[in-house]
Amino acid sequence: MSGVLDVITCLAVACFLFPLGVWGRAHADGLVVDALPSEEREHRISVLRRGALTCQVVAGVMLGAAVLLITTR
């Protein structure tokens, strides 16, 4: 039973993180205040996009872990 819960947990985390990453990459420009100097604003936008990409990568890893858990059962 714990194997099934592990798979469900991995899939739930992946289903949360991937759309969060997609949303973050799409809305990074709007999340940073316009009043910042240009260089600082671009830096913060790139940091947000990098974090969003990390969410997507971790979601892929969690999906891979779920598939691995299913196939080794």
N, C-alpha and C positions, 0 to 999 in steps of 0.2 A: 504493500500500500504506500509506503514512503517513496518508492520509485515513481509512482503516479503523481504524487504531490510534488516531487522534484521537477518533473516534466511540466506540470501545470504552472509551477512557480516560474520556471525559466520562460515559458511562453507568455505568462502575464507580464513579466518584466520587459520582455522584448516588445510586446504589443503596446506597452506604455512608452518606452524609450524611443522607438523608431519614429512614431508620429511627433513626439516632442522635438526630436532632432530636425525633422522636416519643417516643422513650424518655426523653430528657432532660426534655421538658416534663411527661411523666407522672410522673417520679420526682424532680422537683426538691425537693419537700418532704422526702423521705427522705434526700436527699444532704447536707442542711444540718444541722449539729449542733443538737440541742435546747437545749444549755446556753447558747447565745447569748442576749443580750437580745432582746426581741420585735422591736424596730425594726430591729436589725442582721440578725436572722434573716430578716425579710420582705424586706429589701434584697437579701440574698444569694440568696434564692429567686427574686426578680424578675430578678436578673442571670443566674442559670442558665437561667431560662425565655427570656430575651432571646437568650442564646447559642444555645439549642436552636432557637428560631425562625429565627435567622440560618443555622443549618445547613440548615434546611428551605428557606429562600429560595435559598441557594447551590445546593442540589440542584436546585431548579427552574430556575435559570439554566444549570446544567450540562446538564440535560435539554434545555432550549431550544437550547443550543449544539450538542448532538448532532443534534437535529432539523434545525437550520440546515445543519450539515455534510452531512447525508444528502441534503437537498433541493437543495443547490447542487452536488452531485457530478455 
